[in-house]
C-alpha cells in the first residue's frame, strides 16, 4: 500500500482503543496493539507468537476452530462472533470479535486482521436482565443491531411456541409474525433506531407451531450506542396480552397455574387435594399426595414445628405464619403460609393450606441499592405499572407505565398517599374502593386486584387495570414497604369484545354469520307471529364463483365476496339483515311485511345490482346469481325450514339457467323429499354393494384394434330399477360418498384387468377418478394398495382425471401424478375442453392422453369442426395421445381420421357391456391391418 496509507494504518493500529491484531494462518499472533494486550492482561511482546485459542474460553474454542478452517479454505472471507476471553489477570471478558482475511497477490489467504471490542458491561447487564426476568411472565430479548440472531430468555421461546434455545434467528421470529402486523413492527423498530420514536411498543400476532395465533406486546429500547450515536444494542420484553385463562372449566388446570401452593387437609390430616405447585414443594406428583397423612408428606420435623398452627386451624382459627424451607434442590425459600379452616356450620371439616414464595420480597431492601440501575432499565421496558410505598402507604417509586396510567410524574407523587396517586373506582357503582396495597400492608399478605377496578388518570383517561399488591419485608422480617404491580387491561377487554363480534360475524365480509342470522330469523318469526304478518327470506348463490377462484385465485375470490356483501348492504333497508352463510351463499331477511310483487321487485333489484361487473384488480368480472325466495308462514314456520326452502328455490333458479329469481312451491318440496329419499337409498346401496361395472371399448378407428375399455359405474336397486349415473353420481359427490365409491370402482376395474390378463387377453381398463377422490391425501397409497392386492401391473390401468381435479395446487397435483406414473399407470385428462383448459397446466403436468368430450362431436345441429381440429392439433403439438368419446356416426369417424385422431369410443363401435359381453364382442370383431 502507499507509504502514507501504511503510516495511517500504523497510527490507527497503535492508538485505537479497540483491540487489534495481525494473526497468522495457524492462529498465532504476529503483532497486537496495546489495547488488546491490556484486555488480555499481558504485553504486546508476550502476545507475539502465541495462539489466540490459548486465551479463548474452552466452551468457545470449537466455534473458533470451525470459523478459522472456513477462512483457510476460502469458503468465507470474514466472520464476526461474540465470545469469551480468559485474560492472564483472571476472570472472564466478553468481547465482540471481527476477523478479516487479507490475501496475497495470487488471491490466497496471507494473514488475518482481527478487531476486538470489550462488551463485558453490556453482556453483564443483559445477563442480569435475563436472570431478573426468568421468574416473570414477560420474555426478555437482547439484540446486537445487525446480528442475524437475538438472545432470548426461555419465556420468549415459550411465547413463540419454541423450545428453549438461548438465541433465536431473527428470520425465525420474523416469519412467525402475522403478515398484516409486520409493517407495524418494522416501522416501529426503524423509527426507534433512527430516534424518531422514544421506545418500541408494538402489539402484534404470532403464529404458533400448532397453527393458532397469539397476541403479544413487543416492547424495548436502545440500551447502548456508539460514540457517534449509532445504536448498538436493543433490548426489551415480549408479553402475552391474551386472556390466559379463557374461562377454563377445569379447576385443576387453573389451580395448577396459580403462583400459589394450594392444598386441602381433612380433619384427620389426610390430603384431599393439592395443585402441582404444592406437590412440587415436596418433590411429589399431585395425584400421589391424596389420602397421605400430613406428617408423611412434610416430614416429622416440619410437622412438629407447624403443629400448633394446625391445631388452632382445626379449632376454626385462621392461621398465617412464615417458614424458611430448604427445597429438594437445595434452595432456601421464605414462604408465607396460611391455614384457612373449612367451616361447615360449626363443624371444621379440615383446612386449606396456601403457600406463597416471599423470598424475593424479603430480599428487596438488601438488593434495592445494587439493582437500582438495572431496575430502571427493566421497569422502563416492562409493560406493567409498578408503584412502591413505605409502610405508611406513601409513594417511594413509580415506573414510567405507572406515571402514564395515573397522570402523575414521579417527582410530584413522592411522599403522597397511594389513594391520591392511584384512586380506584368500581365502574359498576362509581364508588371508590379500598386500595389493595392498604390491605397488603395491613395484613402483611399478597392481595389480588380485581380486573373490574378502574383508575382515572389525572389527565382524564380511564383505564381498566388488574394485578396484585404485596408487602415488602427485610431479612429480619420487618415490614419496610409495599409494592403494587398493575397493567392496563383496557385493550384486552376491547379485544374480548372484538372476539365476541368475530364469533357472531363472518371474518371475511363482516356480515352476520349463520348463527347470528338464525337468531335474527327466529326473532322475526316471533314478531311476525304476534303481529300476524308475512315476511320473506332470500337465498342468493353466485353461479360461477368456483370459476373465479380457479382462474383468478382465492385472494381475488375473497375480494369478490367482499364486494358482493357491500352491494347487498347498500341495497337493503335498515331493518333488513344480510348474512353470509358460507362459501358463495348469502341470505337476505326482508323482515317487514312485503307483498309477493314487492318481494319480487326487491329480488330483481338485487340481481340488477349484482349483474354489474365487479372490478378485481385489472379484471372486470361478471358473476351470475341465482335467488331463491321463501315466505313466512306459507313456506315454513321455523328458521331452519325457511332456510331449507329458500335454498331449494335457489337450486330451482340454477336449474332454470341461473341469474333469475324463483319462489318456493310445493313441487320443490316434493323434489326435496325425493332427493332425500334417493340419498337414503344411495347410502344403503353403498353399504350393501348394489353397484356393478360395465365396460365400453376404446378402439383404433383406422384398424379396428381394441385399445382398452372404460369402466363405467351402474346402480340397479333391489326392486330392479336402474338409476342413471347422471342422477346418482352428482348426489354422491354432494354427500361425500365419491371417495368410497371411487375406491370400489378402482379395485373392481383392476380385478377385472387382472382376470383378463390371466386368460392371456390383456386389456387396459380406464377408471374415472373424481376430484374429491383425487384430493384425498391417501389417494396414491390407495392406488398402490389396489395394485398390490389384485396383482395387476400398472400398465393395464388408466386413470381418467377431470380438469377440476387438476385446478388445485399445481405443485401438489404434479407430485401426485408423478407418483401415479411411476407405478406404470397411464394418466388421461377426461372431458377436455369443457372446463378451464389451460396450456400452462397441460404443459406442466405429466399427462399421457386427452379425452375429447362428446359435446365436440360434429352433427347437423353442432358444426364444430374447427374447434375439434384445434383440440386434436393442440394434443398432438404437446406430444399427447388423443381419444374422442361419443363417436356415433361414420361421418364423425371419417372426420377424426382426417384430423389424425385414430383413437375413438362410442356407440358406433359398442355400447357399455359386461365383461363377458366384451369377450364375445372381441371374438366377433374383425381387425384391419
Secondary structure, DSSP 8 states (H G I E B T S, - for coil): --HHHHHHHHHHHHH-SSEEEEE-TTSBEEEE-HHHHHHTTS-HHHHTT-BGGGTB-HHHHHHHHHHHHHHHHTS-SEEEEEEEE--TTSS-EEEEEEEEEEE-TTS-EEEEEEEEEE-HHHHHHHHHHHHHHTTSSSEEEEEETT-SEEEE-HHHHHHTT----SEEEHHHHHHHB-HHHHHHHHHHHHHHHTTSSSSEEEEEEEE-TTS-EEEEEEEEEEEEE-TTS-EEEEEEEEEE-S-SSTT---HHHHHHTSSSEEEEEETT-BEEEE-HHHHHHTT--HHHHTT-BHHHHH-HHHHHHHHHHHHHHHTT--EEEEEEEE-TTS-EEEEEEEEEEEEETTEEEEEEEEEEE-HHHHTHHHHHTTTHHHHHHHHHHSSSEEEEE-TTSBEEEE-HHHHHHH---HHHHTTSBHHHHS-EEETTTTEE---HHHHHHHHTS-EEE-TTEEEE-TTS-EEEEEEEEEEEE-TTS-EEEEEEEEEE-HHHHHHHHHHHHHHHB-TTT-SB-HHHHHHHHHHHHHHHHHHT--EEEEEEEETTHHHHHHHH-HHHHHHHHHHHHHHHHHHS-TT-EEEEEETTEEEEEE-S---HHHHHHHHHHHHHHHHS-EEETTEEE---EEEEEEEETTT-SSHHHHHHHHHHHHHHHHHTTSSSEEE--HHHHHHHHHHHHHHHHHHHHHHHT-EEEEEEEEEETTT--EEEEEEEEEEE-TTS-EE-HHHHHHHHHHTT-HHHHHHHHHHHHHHHHHHHHHTT----EEEEE-HHHHT-TTHHHHHHHHHHHH---GGGEEEEEEHHHHSS-HHHHHHHHHHHHHTT-EEEEEEETSS---HHHHHHS---EEEE-GGGS--SS---HHHHHHHHHHHHHTT-EEEEE---SHHHHHHHHHHT--EEESTTT---B-HHHHHHHHHH-----
